[in-house]
Amino acid sequence: MIIDAHGHLGSWFAFAIPDSSTASLVRVMDRCGVATMCVSHLLAIGPDSRAGNALLLEEMAQHPGRFLGYAVFDPHDSEAVERTADLLATSGVVGLKLHPDTHEHPVDGPGYEPAFKLAAEHGCIVLAHGMFGSPWCGPERFAVVATRHPSVEVLMGHAGLLPAGFPAAAEVASQYPNVTLEVCGSRMTARHLAWLVGKVGADRMVFGSDALFLDLRVGLGRVQLAPISQPDRDQLLFGTMTRLLEGRP
């Protein structure tokens, strides 16, 4: 069994996605042996969180059992708290998705504080885009969030994204037990992945592909061919994420 911890539905205005249909994604999941993908909708990350989150629920209903949902929390939406609370009460929605670079708001800033409080109340996961060197979501900001909200399981998206940031991401994950590294990204290689496993352990990491934004096959192949042990590979592909999901109320 494989669980993809970081996926998306829909299309993106400035990125080439040859086939952005959910049906196409499910076909690729079937070919790759991915049982479940945890997804947010790209429309929600971009211009319209309300419409995008609604589309997320529709797509989940059309493909029962294949997707678990991340509700996108928009720090600029005055009704985000109430709307997000309703989404978290929906079956199949397992967490929140934050994208500080798109929202241009720090992951440890005041606009996202209600999101982390909601996550603590609901016992859900928070997947936040991470990028070394970003003014909004560098690894050091995840350390601040982890200290403020020790009961919230935080996935650092892309493990810092850039190879120069992998050491900083590993340091944060090593120091804060509620920060787990999610490893998708076009700059990640199999050797980088193995290095991270050696630094923090596969039990502090989860596989993600960033599909449909990136190709699921490439991301999964990176893990399957990485120079790591089979037990570590299994931990990355389903063990850690299973533990995090089972920890929900």
N, C-alpha and C positions, 0 to 999 in steps of 0.2 A: 504493500500500500504506500502511496505517495500523497502527501499533503503539501500543496503549494500555498505558502503563507502570504504571498504578495502578488496579487493579480488585479487586473482591471477589465471592465467591460466598456464598450463604446469606442469612440474615436477621439482623436486629439487634433486640434486645428493646425498645428505646426509640425506634425510628425507623420511620416509615411507609414500607414498600416494597411497592407494590401487587402486584407479582408477583416473588417472589424465586427463581423457578425458573431453573436454568441454561439450560434450553431457551429460555425467554423472552429471556434475555440474548443468546444466540447469534442469535436472530432479529433483535434490534435491531442487533447487530454487523453482520449481513449487510446490513441496510438502510442502515447508515451507512458501509459499506465498511471496517470494522475487521477486518483479517486475523487479528490475534493480540492477546490481552489478557494481561498479566502480573498474576496474581491471588493473593490469599491468601483463606482462608476466615474468615468473620466469627465462626464458633464458636471458631476457634483464637485470634482476637484477644481474644475475650471470656472465657467461663468455662472453656473446656476446649481447650487448645492441642493436646493429644494426639489427641482425637477429631476436632477441626477439621482438623488436618493430614492425618489419615487420609482424611477426606471430600474434601479437596482432591485427593489422588491418585486417588480414585475418579472424581471429576468430570472430571479431566484425561483419564483413560482412556476415559471415555464420549464425549468430544468431542475425538478426536485431532487435533492440529495447530492447535487454536483457542486453547488456553491454555498459558501457561508459568507455573510455580508459584513463589510465595514461601513458604517455610516460616516460620511464626511462631515466634519464639524467646521463650519465657516466662522472664524472669529469676528467677521464683519457683519454677520447677520444678527440683528437685534432679537430675533426669536429662536436663535440656534439652540438654546438650552432646552426649551420646551419641546421643540421639534425633535431634537436628538433623543431626549428621554423617551418620547413615544416610539422612536425607531428601535431603541435598545430593548423595548418591551416586546418587539416583534420576533417571532420564532425564526431562528436562523441568522439573526444579526448578532455577531459575537464580539464586536468591538468598534472602535473609532479609527478613522483615518484622518491624519493631520498632514497638511502639505505646506509647511512654513514658507518655502521659497515661492510657491505660487500665490499664497495669501499675503506674502510680504509682512509676516508677523513672526517674531521669535517664538520658537517652540516653548521657551520658558517665560514668555510674555503674558501679560494680564488677560489678553483675549482668549488664550487657550486654557487658562486656569479652570473655568467651568467645565471644560471637557475632561480634564483629569479628575475633577471632583465627581463628575458623573460616572467615570470609569471606576472610581473607588466604590461608589454606591452600588453599582451594578455588577461589580466583580468582572469587568470585561477588559480585554486587551486593547492597547493603544499602539497602532502602527503609525510611526511618524517618519516622513522623509528626512533622511540625514545626508549631509554633504559637508565634507571637510573644507574649510575656508569660506563657507557660506556665512553671511552676517545673521542668518535666521536659524540655522539648524546644524551648526558644527557639533562634533561629539561632546565638547565641553558643556554645551547647553543641556545635553541629555543628563549629564551628571547633576545639574541643578534640579531638573525635574525629578530625577530618581531620589534625590534627598528630600524633596518636598512631599513626594507621594510614594513612600516605600511600599505601600500595599498594591500599587498599580503595576501590572506587567507591561513593560514598554519594549516594543520592537524598534530598534534603530534601523530604519530602512537603508539598504545598500551598505551597511557597515561603514558608513562614512563616504561611500561612493568612489573616492579617488584613492589610488594606492598610497599616496602620501599620507592619507588620513587613517589607513588601517591600524597603525600602531596606536593612535589616539583612541580609536573606537575600541580596540582590544583592551586598552587600559581602563576605559569606563566600564566595560562589561565585567572586567576582572574585579573592580572595586565595588560595583553595585549589583547585587544579586537579582534585582528586578529589571535589569536591562539585558535584553537578548539581542544578538546581532542577526539581522536578516541579510542575506548575502547576494541579492540580485544586483545586476549592473553591468554595463558594457565594458567597464574597466576591470572587472573582476576576472581573474584567471584561475585555473585549477591549482596552480602553485600558490597563489595568494590565499586561496581557500584552505589549502593544507597548512599554510603558515598560521592562519587564524585558528584552525583547529588545535594546533600545537600550543598556541598562546592561551586560549580561553577554554578549550574543550568543546566537543561537538554538542554537549548537553546545554551549552549556552548560545547555540546557533540554530537557525532554522533556514530551510531551503525556501527561496522565493524566486520567481522567474521574471516578474514585471510584465507578463503577458496581459493584454494584447500589445502593450507598449513595446515590449521586446519579445523575441521569439522564445516560446517555452522550450523548444527542442534544444536550443543553444544553452540556455540556463541549466536545464536538467543534465545535458551531456557533460557540462563542466563538473558537476558533482559526481556523476557516474564514473568519470575518467580521472578524477583527482587522486593523487597519490596518498590516500588515507586508508585506514582499515575498514573492512566491511561493517563492523559494529558502529564505527563513527559515521559511515555513510548512511546506515539505517537510522541513526540518531538524527542526522541532519534532515533526512527525507521524510520522516514521520514521527520519530520518537519525541523530540523536544516539543513540537507543535501539539502533539497529542496530549502531552502533559499540561501544556498551557491551556488548551481548550477544556480539558477535564477539570481544571481548577476553577472553572466558572460555576456559580451557584446553580 
